[in-house]
Amino acid sequence: WRRALLAVPSVVMLVLVWTNGLHGLFYGDATALGPPIAGLPRLRYDYGPLFHVAVALGYLWTLAAATLVLRGWLGSRGTQRRHWGAMALMMAVPLAANAAYLGWGLRLMGADPTSTGFAVALVGFAWLMQRDGLFAVVPLARRLLFDELPDPVIVLDAAGRLAEVNPAAAALGGPPLPDRPLADWSPLGPALAQHLAAGAGGELALGEPARLYEVQRRELGSHGQSIGALIQLHDVSARHQAHAEAVRSLSARQVELERATALQALLREQAMHDALTGLLNRRALQEQHSQEQLARRSSDAAATPPLALVLMDLDHFKRINDTHGHAAGDAVLRDFAVALRSGLRSGDTLARIGGEEFALLMPGATADQATRRVQGLRDIVARWDLGSLGEAVTFSAGVAVAAPGRESLEALLDAADRALYQAKRAGRDRTVVAD
């Protein structure tokens, strides 16, 4: 409705012209035929006050239109700039004709040439529309898309010279230099020209501060003949930053996972080992026994391998603690563990199950074999100065072999414990095999 108000003065003037016979404010009573010009009769006008108001209004509209065209020409580039320039030229034809008529009395066939000037302008507009699609929807849409694209777009001619750039490219590389080589367009041109000359697509750091752009080149032309190229730059800095952040986050999570895994392994190691001697504890012995049971069950029933468990207890250990102190007792336990490990097979499992009691799981060993191996361990311990006490330290042992009804670890430990008790009662420093 605001735009509709702009038409009100012109409508009012038209009404006043049509009703001039009632008020005579446009043309007065002195309006009459004068001498003919070029053989044609002409009116001599008696101009009233409203006529001059209408003339002023008309020239104001003309000035406003010329201002809009001039602004369009100054703010455009490339093909669009040529279109605006052609529009300004066409508008200048009737204005020049009118100025010549009013200022110098120039006539065309005895008449005001202004209307002829408008006809010439219309012919020029028609020619522009036919030649360049001045008001065609598709070219206008393409032009609008080119100008409004947030990505920098550069058009090169067949010789590699700048033909046109969109506003985003101008903001990145500065004002364009038409018909100049791309490399002359500073500061963007040299780096971009070198990148394109190397035949590289991919990404390029441009601008200050530097941002990362993905460079895409498309040839322009038809029927295999190139008339130029279109260069599009897509800002991928945010994508790379997000990728780098994701990599950093994944790396941090990997470090945390490795720490958690290491901590879990450490906790498991601590949970499965005796803190004083470094040997396995009762829980680890239970797991090892379970694995041995699975292996025995999967073997041929007619050739089930034997399994022996030895329970060993240091003799008179309480006396060592009472005489030399608990620190000396701990040293004896540590040395005892080292001495035992030095005489084990790779498949044997040695564990401390409490106090001065140690258990030895021997896969594939019969009672006799287990007894001989224990004797070998006894000989090794006898050669050690356990805890640097300077006195002999001995141990008693009870041997139990897996049999029907005595295959669980608890059953083996119970049988070995009874045999160990018998060894203690028999004088210690000996091995007894459970029934």
C-alpha positions in Angstrom: 0.0 0.0 0.0 2.9 2.3 0.6 4.0 1.8 -3.0 0.4 2.4 -4.2 0.5 5.8 -2.5 3.4 6.8 -4.8 1.0 6.7 -7.7 -1.6 9.0 -6.1 0.0 12.3 -7.3 0.1 11.1 -10.9 -3.5 9.9 -10.8 -4.6 13.2 -9.4 -2.8 15.1 -12.2 -4.5 12.9 -14.8 -7.9 13.6 -13.4 -7.1 17.4 -13.4 -6.0 17.2 -17.0 -9.2 15.4 -18.0 -11.3 18.0 -16.2 -9.3 21.1 -17.4 -12.5 22.4 -19.1 -14.0 23.0 -15.7 -11.1 24.8 -14.0 -8.6 25.8 -16.7 -5.6 25.3 -14.3 -3.6 23.3 -16.8 -4.3 25.2 -20.0 -5.8 28.7 -19.9 -8.2 30.4 -22.2 -5.4 31.8 -24.4 -4.7 28.3 -25.8 -5.3 28.5 -29.5 -4.1 27.4 -32.9 -0.9 29.1 -34.1 0.9 29.3 -37.4 1.6 25.9 -39.0 5.0 24.4 -38.5 6.3 22.1 -41.4 2.9 22.5 -43.0 1.0 21.2 -40.0 -1.2 23.3 -37.6 0.2 23.6 -34.1 -1.4 24.7 -30.9 -0.1 27.5 -28.9 -0.5 26.6 -25.2 -1.5 29.0 -22.4 0.2 27.0 -19.5 -1.5 27.2 -16.1 0.0 26.6 -12.7 -0.9 22.9 -12.6 1.0 22.3 -15.8 4.2 23.4 -14.2 3.5 21.2 -11.1 2.9 18.2 -13.4 6.2 18.9 -15.3 8.1 19.1 -12.0 6.5 15.8 -10.8 7.4 14.1 -14.1 11.0 15.2 -13.9 11.2 14.1 -10.2 10.1 10.6 -11.3 12.7 10.6 -14.1 15.4 11.7 -11.7 14.5 8.9 -9.3 14.6 6.3 -12.1 17.9 7.6 -13.3 19.3 7.4 -9.8 18.2 3.8 -9.4 19.8 2.9 -12.7 23.0 4.7 -11.8 23.2 2.9 -8.4 22.6 -0.5 -10.2 25.4 0.3 -12.6 27.9 1.3 -9.9 27.1 -1.8 -7.7 27.2 -4.4 -10.4 30.0 -6.3 -12.2 30.7 -8.2 -15.4 27.7 -8.9 -17.6 25.3 -7.4 -15.1 27.2 -4.1 -15.2 26.9 -4.1 -19.0 23.2 -4.5 -18.7 22.8 -1.7 -16.3 25.0 0.5 -18.5 22.8 -0.3 -21.5 19.7 0.6 -19.5 21.2 4.0 -18.6 22.1 4.6 -22.2 18.6 3.8 -23.4 17.1 6.1 -20.7 19.4 8.9 -21.8 18.0 9.0 -25.3 14.5 10.5 -24.5 16.0 12.7 -21.7 18.5 14.2 -24.2 15.7 14.7 -26.8 13.6 16.5 -24.2 16.4 18.7 -23.0 17.2 19.6 -26.6 13.6 20.5 -27.3 13.2 22.6 -24.1 16.7 24.2 -24.2 17.3 24.9 -27.8 13.9 24.4 -29.5 15.1 21.4 -31.4 12.2 19.7 -33.2 11.8 16.5 -35.2 9.6 17.1 -38.2 8.3 20.2 -36.4 7.3 18.2 -33.3 8.7 17.5 -29.8 11.3 14.7 -30.3 10.8 13.3 -26.8 8.3 10.7 -27.8 10.6 9.6 -30.6 13.3 9.2 -28.0 11.1 7.0 -25.9 10.4 4.8 -29.0 14.2 4.5 -29.6 14.7 3.5 -26.0 12.0 0.8 -26.3 13.6 -0.6 -29.4 16.9 -0.7 -27.6 15.4 -2.5 -24.6 13.8 -5.1 -27.0 17.2 -5.7 -28.6 18.8 -6.2 -25.2 16.2 -8.7 -24.1 16.6 -10.7 -27.3 20.4 -10.6 -27.3 21.3 -11.0 -23.7 18.1 -12.3 -22.1 17.9 -9.1 -20.0 14.8 -10.0 -18.1 14.9 -13.8 -18.6 14.2 -15.8 -15.5 17.0 -18.4 -15.9 19.9 -15.9 -16.5 18.6 -13.7 -13.7 18.4 -16.7 -11.4 21.9 -17.8 -12.3 23.2 -14.3 -11.7 21.5 -14.1 -8.3 22.9 -17.6 -7.4 26.4 -16.5 -8.5 26.3 -13.3 -6.4 24.7 -14.9 -3.3 26.8 -18.0 -3.1 28.7 -18.1 0.2 31.6 -19.9 -1.5 34.2 -17.9 -3.4 33.7 -18.4 -7.2 36.1 -17.3 -9.9 35.6 -17.3 -13.6 38.6 -17.5 -15.9 38.6 -17.0 -19.7 40.3 -19.4 -22.1 43.7 -17.6 -21.6 43.5 -18.1 -17.8 42.7 -14.4 -17.2 40.2 -13.2 -14.6 36.8 -12.7 -16.2 34.6 -12.4 -13.1 34.5 -13.1 -9.4 31.5 -13.2 -7.0 31.4 -11.0 -3.8 32.6 -13.9 -1.6 35.8 -14.2 -3.8 36.2 -10.4 -3.8 36.0 -10.4 0.0 38.7 -13.0 0.2 41.1 -11.9 -2.5 40.4 -8.2 -2.8 39.0 -6.2 -5.8 39.2 -8.2 -9.1 41.5 -7.3 -12.0 39.5 -8.0 -15.1 41.4 -9.3 -18.1 44.5 -9.8 -16.0 46.2 -13.2 -15.3 45.0 -14.9 -12.1 48.5 -14.8 -10.6 48.3 -10.9 -10.7 45.3 -11.0 -8.3 47.0 -10.4 -5.0 47.1 -11.8 -2.4 44.9 -14.7 -3.4 45.9 -15.1 -7.0 49.6 -16.3 -6.8 48.9 -19.2 -4.4 45.8 -20.3 -6.2 47.4 -20.1 -9.6 50.4 -22.2 -8.4 48.0 -24.7 -6.9 46.0 -25.0 -10.2 49.2 -25.1 -12.3 50.4 -28.1 -10.3 47.2 -29.9 -11.4 46.2 -30.3 -7.7 42.7 -30.5 -6.6 42.4 -31.1 -2.9 42.8 -28.4 -0.3 44.7 -25.1 -0.1 45.3 -22.7 2.8 44.4 -19.1 1.9 43.6 -15.8 3.5 44.8 -14.1 6.7 44.3 -15.7 9.1 44.7 -18.8 7.0 41.7 -20.9 6.4 41.6 -24.2 4.5 39.7 -24.3 1.2 38.7 -27.2 -1.0 39.5 -26.2 -4.6 37.3 -27.5 -7.4 37.9 -26.6 -11.1 35.3 -27.1 -13.8 36.0 -26.4 -17.5 33.5 -24.2 -19.3 32.7 -24.8 -23.0 30.9 -27.1 -25.4 31.7 -29.6 -28.1 35.1 -30.2 -26.6 36.2 -26.6 -26.9 37.1 -24.8 -23.7 36.2 -21.1 -23.3 37.3 -20.8 -19.7 37.1 -22.4 -16.3 35.1 -21.9 -13.1 37.0 -22.2 -9.8 35.0 -22.8 -6.7 36.6 -22.6 -3.2 34.7 -24.4 -0.3 35.8 -23.5 3.2 36.5 -26.8 5.0 38.3 -25.3 8.0 35.4 -26.1 10.4 35.3 -29.6 9.1 39.0 -30.1 9.6 38.8 -28.5 13.1 36.0 -30.9 14.0 38.0 -33.8 12.6 41.0 -32.8 14.6 38.9 -32.4 17.7 37.4 -35.8 17.1 40.9 -37.3 16.7 42.1 -35.6 19.9 39.1 -36.8 21.7 39.6 -40.4 20.5 43.2 -40.2 21.4 42.4 -39.0 24.9 39.8 -41.8 25.2 42.3 -44.3 23.9 44.8 -43.1 26.5 42.1 -43.4 29.2 41.2 -46.9 28.0 44.8 -48.0 28.1 45.2 -46.6 31.6 42.0 -48.3 32.7 43.2 -51.6 31.1 46.6 -51.3 32.7 45.0 -50.5 36.0 42.6 -53.5 35.6 45.6 -55.7 34.8 47.5 -54.3 37.8 44.5 -54.9 40.1 44.1 -58.4 38.7 47.8 -59.0 39.2 47.5 -57.8 42.8 44.3 -59.9 43.4 46.0 -63.0 42.0 49.4 -62.7 43.8 50.7 -62.7 47.3 52.1 -59.3 48.2 55.0 -60.6 50.3 56.4 -63.3 48.2 55.1 -62.5 44.7 53.7 -66.0 44.3 50.2 -66.8 43.2 47.6 -66.8 45.9 44.7 -69.2 46.7 42.4 -67.7 44.1 45.0 -68.0 41.3 45.6 -71.6 42.4 41.9 -72.3 42.1 41.8 -70.9 38.5 44.9 -72.9 37.6 43.4 -76.1 39.0 40.2 -75.4 37.1 42.1 -75.2 33.8 44.0 -78.4 34.6 40.7 -80.1 35.3 39.3 -79.0 31.9 42.4 -80.3 30.2 42.1 -83.7 31.9 38.4 -84.0 31.1 39.1 -83.3 27.4 41.8 -85.9 27.2 41.2 -89.6 26.4 39.4 -91.2 29.4 41.7 -94.2 29.2 44.8 -92.0 29.5 43.7 -89.3 31.9 47.0 -87.6 33.0 47.7 -87.7 36.8 47.6 -84.5 38.9 49.4 -84.1 42.2 49.1 -81.4 44.9 51.8 -80.8 47.5 51.1 -78.8 50.6 54.3 -77.5 52.3 54.7 -75.9 55.7 57.8 -74.4 57.2 58.9 -76.1 60.4 59.0 -74.2 63.7 58.1 -70.9 61.9 56.5 -69.5 65.0 59.8 -69.9 66.8 61.6 -67.9 64.1 59.1 -65.0 64.5 59.4 -65.1 68.3 63.2 -65.3 68.2 64.2 -63.1 65.3 61.1 -61.0 64.8 58.5 -60.8 62.2 60.7 -58.9 59.7 63.1 -61.9 59.8 60.2 -64.2 59.4 59.0 -62.3 56.3 62.6 -62.5 54.8 62.5 -66.3 55.4 59.2 -66.6 53.6 60.5 -64.5 50.6 63.7 -66.6 50.3 61.8 -69.8 50.7 59.6 -68.8 47.7 62.6 -68.0 45.6 64.3 -71.2 46.5 61.2 -73.3 45.6 60.7 -71.5 42.2 64.3 -72.2 41.2 63.5 -75.9 41.3 60.1 -76.0 39.5 59.1 -77.2 36.0 57.5 -74.7 33.6 54.1 -76.4 34.1 54.1 -76.4 37.9 52.1 -73.9 39.9 53.4 -72.6 43.2 51.2 -70.5 45.5 51.2 -69.2 49.0 47.9 -70.0 50.6 48.4 -68.5 54.0 51.0 -67.9 56.7 53.8 -70.3 56.2 51.8 -72.7 54.0 52.6 -73.1 50.3 50.8 -75.3 47.7 52.4 -76.8 44.7 50.2 -78.1 41.8 52.0 -80.6 39.6 50.2 -81.6 36.4 51.2 -85.1 35.1 52.9 -86.1 38.3 52.2 -89.3 40.2 52.6 -89.7 43.9 56.1 -91.1 43.6 57.2 -88.4 41.1 55.8 -85.7 43.3 57.7 -87.1 46.3 61.0 -87.2 44.4 60.5 -83.6 43.2 59.7 -82.4 46.7 62.9 -84.1 47.9 64.8 -82.2 45.2 63.2 -78.9 46.5 64.2 -79.9 50.0 67.8 -80.3 48.9 67.7 -76.8 47.3 66.2 -75.2 50.4 68.9 -76.9 52.6 71.6 -75.1 50.6 70.0 -71.7 51.2 70.5 -69.4 54.2 66.9 -68.4 54.4 66.5 -64.9 55.8 70.2 -64.8 56.5 69.5 -66.4 59.8 72.6 -68.5 59.8 70.6 -71.6 60.7 68.9 -74.4 58.9 65.2 -74.0 58.0 63.2 -77.1 57.0 59.7 -77.8 55.8 57.2 -80.6 56.0 55.1 -81.7 53.0 51.9 -83.6 52.3 51.2 -85.1 48.9 47.7 -85.8 47.5 46.9 -87.2 44.0 43.7 -86.6 42.2 41.4 -89.6 42.2 37.7 -90.3 41.8 35.9 -88.4 44.6 39.1 -86.4 45.2 39.4 -84.1 42.2 38.3 -80.7 43.5 40.9 -78.4 44.9 39.3 -78.4 48.3 39.4 -82.2 48.4 43.0 -82.3 47.3 44.0 -79.6 49.9 42.1 -81.5 52.6 43.9 -84.8 51.8 47.3 -83.0 51.5 46.7 -81.3 54.8 46.0 -84.5 56.6 49.3 -86.0 55.1 51.1 -82.8 56.1 49.8 -83.2 59.7 51.1 -86.7 59.7 54.6 -85.5 58.5 54.6 -83.0 61.4 53.7 -85.6 64.0 56.3 -88.0 62.5 59.1 -85.5 63.3 58.9 -82.8 60.6 61.3 -82.3 57.6 59.7 -85.1 55.7 57.1 -85.9 53.0 54.0 -88.0 53.5 51.7 -89.2 50.8 48.0 -89.2 51.5 46.2 -92.6 51.4 
